[in-house]
Amino acid sequence: MSNISALQKARYSYQPKLPTALRGDITKITCSMGAPTESIADQAEVKALFENTYGAPIARFTEGSNDFASKTINAGVILSGGQAPGGHNVIAGIYDALKKANSSNKLFGFLRGPDGIINGDLVEIDDKFMNEYRNTGGFDMIGSGRTKLETEEHFEKSRKVCEANGINSVIIIGGDDSNTNGAVLAEYFKKTNAGITVVGAPKTIDGDLKNEYIETSFGFDTATKTYSELIGNIEKDANSAKKYWHFIKLMGRSASHIGLECALQTQPNICIISEEVEKKQMTLAQVVEDVTQVIVKRAARGDNFGVALIPEGLIEFIPEVGKLIAEINDLLAHDADEFAALEDGEAQKTWLAGKLSAEAAPVFTSLPAGIQAQLLMDRDPHGNVQVSLIETEKMIIEMVGKRLKELKAEGKYNGKFSTQAHFFGYEGRCAFPSNFDADYCYSLGYSAFILLAQGLTGYISNVAELHKPADQWVAGGVPLTMMMNMEQRHGHMKPVIKKALVELDGAPFKLFASQRDKWAVETAYTFPGAIQYYGPTEVCDQPTKTLLAEKA
Amino acid sequence: MSNISALQKARYSYQPKLPTALRGDITKITCSMGAPTESIADQAEVKALFENTYGAPIARFTEGSNDFASKTINAGVILSGGQAPGGHNVIAGIYDALKKANSSNKLFGFLRGPDGIINGDLVEIDDKFMNEYRNTGGFDMIGSGRTKLETEEHFEKSRKVCEANGINSVIIIGGDDSNTNGAVLAEYFKKTNAGITVVGAPKTIDGDLKNEYIETSFGFDTATKTYSELIGNIEKDANSAKKYWHFIKLMGRSASHIGLECALQTQPNICIISEEVEKKQMTLAQVVEDVTQVIVKRAARGDNFGVALIPEGLIEFIPEVGKLIAEINDLLAHDADEFAALEDGEAQKTWLAGKLSAEAAPVFTSLPAGIQAQLLMDRDPHGNVQVSLIETEKMIIEMVGKRLKELKAEGKYNGKFSTQAHFFGYEGRCAFPSNFDADYCYSLGYSAFILLAQGLTGYISNVAELHKPADQWVAGGVPLTMMMNMEQRHGHMKPVIKKALVELDGAPFKLFASQRDKWAVETAYTFPGAIQYYGPTEVCDQPTKTLLAEKA
């Protein structure tokens, strides 16, 4: 039996759409360079750390001429961090541009993420290999990894591996951390005259690598459409059976962009936005009360069913819970032996209750027993609470259920509360890229090649005006230092690309906030259905609602 | 904001494909009737219970003439039981045929399932109402319910409701139980000269309403394609990250058709088939050992990742666990007060250990503590263990993990075992029907109308030759008594439609069995991707692999 599905076979022949400036003869493209740039904050500190690459101008591609045909460019590409749909198309874009420019150019894939460039694990990509992965999801073509490329030892090893293989350009496909490291690597190579350029591409389904220039990270479109398909199906089920409240946790710890986009697509009864919870300094009890009140209102209409979206990172954004977790981490770090000697879970809870601050103790007590146990038991090798293992959706269900019982006893609620819990994450990270992500990623890869062929380094490949049809997209590169500021990391100030959280005065959140009270009580579910790759353009080629709202 | 998605809007204008015999002028269709039929078993008993409807011939539609235009047919339709994609298209098929035959005919929808016909809750369906639900998923158009229409009181109430509304035909869209009850209702109406005909349509995502005549129940195609999309995405993720074993439980308690179909579509490392476990009289330890051995073999190749599919009903098919559950149910029914007086979970376990038989006691002991607790705590109003709440996927993970530790200690395993658990069910029951289900359901509805317009009763609408393009499908009706045998239900022998389990000598299972050892060790994942409604026919219009194997 073949293991190539009918859709995969059909997708092989999909030709991703490029911006007009990138179509036609690749030797007729040039870079139009803007004025020198500054970092978004802490300019002096960032400049001092990036002496050789700071302040480079924004590049935009225009018609002109270049010397690509006369150069030999051997590039190596790295997939860094979690999977996002479209990674293979970035590679395809690089590959096609590189071979078009000069058929003797070579593209290598570093295997299993940054480890590949450090350890010299790489493979040359040829037509046959490339064609097996065009327009497919996943990072299985060359693998990915989470090693952080950040020490001088890593950089030196990488330099030697590149030299040994004749590689003069490196493309790092990754999130904010990986691109930060890419900028540091670019600076290092420039400072040491290694003759190797470094260009990044913005990847993450979480959508938190985004700013004035980067309109969206790739993968966000496909992942949120996949989750929205499932949420819509569950809404349809809830509205047909009329007997369950479905609580759906969505992947993405550091920001709530995924939840917000899915809410705009599916119009659920509840969607918690972590950034709002933090901004309003809400307590856990307040979060629970808000959810409870929606359930009470719907029950009063006879609707004992609903759908609630919960971002994976919620509890870290609730200030009092964040403090509680920090206190537990501190206490257990200081008194690890004492804690380890305790007989059982009950003894641990008693011990902890005696040590927690007056603010933290009642928060701990308010948590369901299972969550209390999880905070004490599931700890990482450094002894820290493993927030990602906490089943927030079940915690909310339990606390809301308790609150509803109280209200029932008071005669303020007379409904039924039957629940189903879901977690969507792995389902969307490796879907076949939507047409949008297929086109966007291919354009990002194509642009990345032109940047490095022009000798630019420390840039991130950039494709903008994404709310328009692909032919009207604007392509080029933005210097990575421009997106940086200084932030505390592990006790030290470091230059980093600023993470984009959901902005409460941004258009997507405001759109959601203007509708949510209506969605809460009424049943205004929207059913996006499965991602379509063929068919009417309004079905197949739309960007996210987040992007459309931001560009409106 | 509109709550109609772009896909929903586009699907409104999809015109489902009909078999050639149903195209064209509806007054030019007639029924060709076969020879009298017999029930599949227990002919004398079934005949005695269906004196007025037993033995009717199979009907096939052919060119001819009929008197539909001169008759007034007012029909009422019921959606019964769990949601399945395509239910709305059955209604659309009935509606369009009924209005074509005579524009003064009326179609009513009974609301919220069988309760609607019992209590006289119904709504007339008009163009506008119908058009909002064409080619959409869910049962939200008129709602569904799980009331069993089976007592004489129900039948009498139903008769009065039909009479009061001038309804002379009832269509029941449901699974094996609902169609069994439909046959009993048809017999009752015939016996009492009520002048009301009853026709069924075969619905269930589980795929267990299937026999020589019914090639598949509707909804199975869409649901399994939706689950396969998600399983394929997770396989892609597993093969990219190479760090997790994903255990995926799939909805469907009474049979493993869903797991088998998904396995044929996605080629996972493991797929447990409950019917095989039962046939081979496997113990729980053996099931765990089989899974463990695949993990050990893959670890030996350096592959510490994989995907395993687990049918929801597994534990009831493991003979010793089935017996254990029966014993617990018996013990707790007899000694409910004694049990209730026990202090805590530990006391309950000790009490139970002293009461269980010598066979059942070690099975209980072998279960993870969480599952033991669940067997004692989560009980339905009748005191029975709630099998559907047992997290089988987590039970298997825990038991396999324990076994792997033993093997590691013996030096027979040296891998890592990190896991993720998933349950897919609600995600697929209400998806937009695939083109196959959209066409099949519309044809089933269209056929149902012709059957009842011909005055036939006690039939199930039937569309066959489904492995061919829709124009070559063969439509007609099969008498429900033909599919019946006598089975014990709640202590009494009753006539029922035989449930179709996975047959170990059937072509789909044999195909799976011929490949699974290869899939277990190698990584032969297939990624079906999202259901496509537009695009190449090999992507959009294929029936399930189960159906293709059975008809090959």
HADDOCK unambig.tbl for C-alpha pairs under 7 A between the chains (distance, minus, plus):
assign (segid A and resid 3 and name CA) (segid B and resid 524 and name CA) 6.18 0.50 0.50
assign (segid A and resid 3 and name CA) (segid B and resid 525 and name CA) 6.33 0.50 0.50
assign (segid A and resid 3 and name CA) (segid B and resid 526 and name CA) 4.77 0.50 0.50
assign (segid A and resid 4 and name CA) (segid B and resid 526 and name CA) 5.92 0.50 0.50
assign (segid A and resid 5 and name CA) (segid B and resid 526 and name CA) 6.11 0.50 0.50
assign (segid A and resid 5 and name CA) (segid B and resid 527 and name CA) 5.99 0.50 0.50
assign (segid A and resid 5 and name CA) (segid B and resid 528 and name CA) 5.25 0.50 0.50
assign (segid A and resid 6 and name CA) (segid B and resid 538 and name CA) 6.41 0.50 0.50
assign (segid A and resid 6 and name CA) (segid B and resid 539 and name CA) 5.32 0.50 0.50
assign (segid A and resid 7 and name CA) (segid B and resid 528 and name CA) 6.29 0.50 0.50
assign (segid A and resid 7 and name CA) (segid B and resid 529 and name CA) 6.58 0.50 0.50
assign (segid A and resid 7 and name CA) (segid B and resid 539 and name CA) 5.61 0.50 0.50
assign (segid A and resid 138 and name CA) (segid B and resid 236 and name CA) 5.59 0.50 0.50
assign (segid A and resid 138 and name CA) (segid B and resid 237 and name CA) 6.02 0.50 0.50
assign (segid A and resid 138 and name CA) (segid B and resid 240 and name CA) 5.99 0.50 0.50
assign (segid A and resid 139 and name CA) (segid B and resid 240 and name CA) 5.01 0.50 0.50
assign (segid A and resid 140 and name CA) (segid B and resid 239 and name CA) 6.06 0.50 0.50
assign (segid A and resid 140 and name CA) (segid B and resid 240 and name CA) 4.25 0.50 0.50
assign (segid A and resid 143 and name CA) (segid B and resid 240 and name CA) 5.57 0.50 0.50
assign (segid A and resid 144 and name CA) (segid B and resid 240 and name CA) 6.89 0.50 0.50
assign (segid A and resid 144 and name CA) (segid B and resid 241 and name CA) 6.74 0.50 0.50
assign (segid A and resid 230 and name CA) (segid B and resid 427 and name CA) 5.44 0.50 0.50
assign (segid A and resid 233 and name CA) (segid B and resid 427 and name CA) 5.59 0.50 0.50
assign (segid A and resid 233 and name CA) (segid B and resid 428 and name CA) 6.85 0.50 0.50
assign (segid A and resid 233 and name CA) (segid B and resid 430 and name CA) 5.27 0.50 0.50
assign (segid A and resid 233 and name CA) (segid B and resid 431 and name CA) 5.30 0.50 0.50
assign (segid A and resid 234 and name CA) (segid B and resid 426 and name CA) 5.80 0.50 0.50
assign (segid A and resid 234 and name CA) (segid B and resid 427 and name CA) 5.60 0.50 0.50
assign (segid A and resid 236 and name CA) (segid B and resid 138 and name CA) 5.60 0.50 0.50
assign (segid A and resid 236 and name CA) (segid B and resid 430 and name CA) 5.90 0.50 0.50
assign (segid A and resid 237 and name CA) (segid B and resid 138 and name CA) 6.03 0.50 0.50
assign (segid A and resid 237 and name CA) (segid B and resid 426 and name CA) 6.68 0.50 0.50
assign (segid A and resid 237 and name CA) (segid B and resid 429 and name CA) 6.91 0.50 0.50
assign (segid A and resid 237 and name CA) (segid B and resid 430 and name CA) 5.57 0.50 0.50
assign (segid A and resid 239 and name CA) (segid B and resid 140 and name CA) 6.07 0.50 0.50
assign (segid A and resid 240 and name CA) (segid B and resid 138 and name CA) 5.98 0.50 0.50
assign (segid A and resid 240 and name CA) (segid B and resid 139 and name CA) 5.00 0.50 0.50
assign (segid A and resid 240 and name CA) (segid B and resid 140 and name CA) 4.26 0.50 0.50
assign (segid A and resid 240 and name CA) (segid B and resid 143 and name CA) 5.57 0.50 0.50
assign (segid A and resid 240 and name CA) (segid B and resid 144 and name CA) 6.86 0.50 0.50
assign (segid A and resid 241 and name CA) (segid B and resid 144 and name CA) 6.74 0.50 0.50
assign (segid A and resid 426 and name CA) (segid B and resid 234 and name CA) 5.80 0.50 0.50
assign (segid A and resid 426 and name CA) (segid B and resid 237 and name CA) 6.69 0.50 0.50
assign (segid A and resid 427 and name CA) (segid B and resid 230 and name CA) 5.43 0.50 0.50
assign (segid A and resid 427 and name CA) (segid B and resid 233 and name CA) 5.60 0.50 0.50
assign (segid A and resid 427 and name CA) (segid B and resid 234 and name CA) 5.61 0.50 0.50
assign (segid A and resid 428 and name CA) (segid B and resid 233 and name CA) 6.85 0.50 0.50
assign (segid A and resid 429 and name CA) (segid B and resid 237 and name CA) 6.90 0.50 0.50
assign (segid A and resid 430 and name CA) (segid B and resid 233 and name CA) 5.26 0.50 0.50
assign (segid A and resid 430 and name CA) (segid B and resid 236 and name CA) 5.90 0.50 0.50
assign (segid A and resid 430 and name CA) (segid B and resid 237 and name CA) 5.56 0.50 0.50
assign (segid A and resid 431 and name CA) (segid B and resid 233 and name CA) 5.30 0.50 0.50
assign (segid A and resid 431 and name CA) (segid B and resid 529 and name CA) 6.78 0.50 0.50
assign (segid A and resid 432 and name CA) (segid B and resid 529 and name CA) 6.43 0.50 0.50
assign (segid A and resid 524 and name CA) (segid B and resid 3 and name CA) 6.18 0.50 0.50
assign (segid A and resid 525 and name CA) (segid B and resid 3 and name CA) 6.32 0.50 0.50
assign (segid A and resid 526 and name CA) (segid B and resid 3 and name CA) 4.77 0.50 0.50
assign (segid A and resid 526 and name CA) (segid B and resid 4 and name CA) 5.92 0.50 0.50
assign (segid A and resid 526 and name CA) (segid B and resid 5 and name CA) 6.12 0.50 0.50
assign (segid A and resid 527 and name CA) (segid B and resid 5 and name CA) 5.99 0.50 0.50
assign (segid A and resid 528 and name CA) (segid B and resid 5 and name CA) 5.25 0.50 0.50
assign (segid A and resid 528 and name CA) (segid B and resid 7 and name CA) 6.30 0.50 0.50
assign (segid A and resid 529 and name CA) (segid B and resid 7 and name CA) 6.57 0.50 0.50
assign (segid A and resid 529 and name CA) (segid B and resid 431 and name CA) 6.77 0.50 0.50
assign (segid A and resid 529 and name CA) (segid B and resid 432 and name CA) 6.42 0.50 0.50
assign (segid A and resid 530 and name CA) (segid B and resid 530 and name CA) 5.63 0.50 0.50
assign (segid A and resid 530 and name CA) (segid B and resid 531 and name CA) 6.21 0.50 0.50
assign (segid A and resid 531 and name CA) (segid B and resid 530 and name CA) 6.22 0.50 0.50
assign (segid A and resid 532 and name CA) (segid B and resid 532 and name CA) 5.93 0.50 0.50
assign (segid A and resid 534 and name CA) (segid B and resid 534 and name CA) 5.44 0.50 0.50
assign (segid A and resid 534 and name CA) (segid B and resid 535 and name CA) 5.09 0.50 0.50
assign (segid A and resid 535 and name CA) (segid B and resid 534 and name CA) 5.10 0.50 0.50
assign (segid A and resid 535 and name CA) (segid B and resid 535 and name CA) 6.44 0.50 0.50
assign (segid A and resid 538 and name CA) (segid B and resid 6 and name CA) 6.40 0.50 0.50
assign (segid A and resid 539 and name CA) (segid B and resid 6 and name CA) 5.31 0.50 0.50
assign (segid A and resid 539 and name CA) (segid B and resid 7 and name CA) 5.60 0.50 0.50
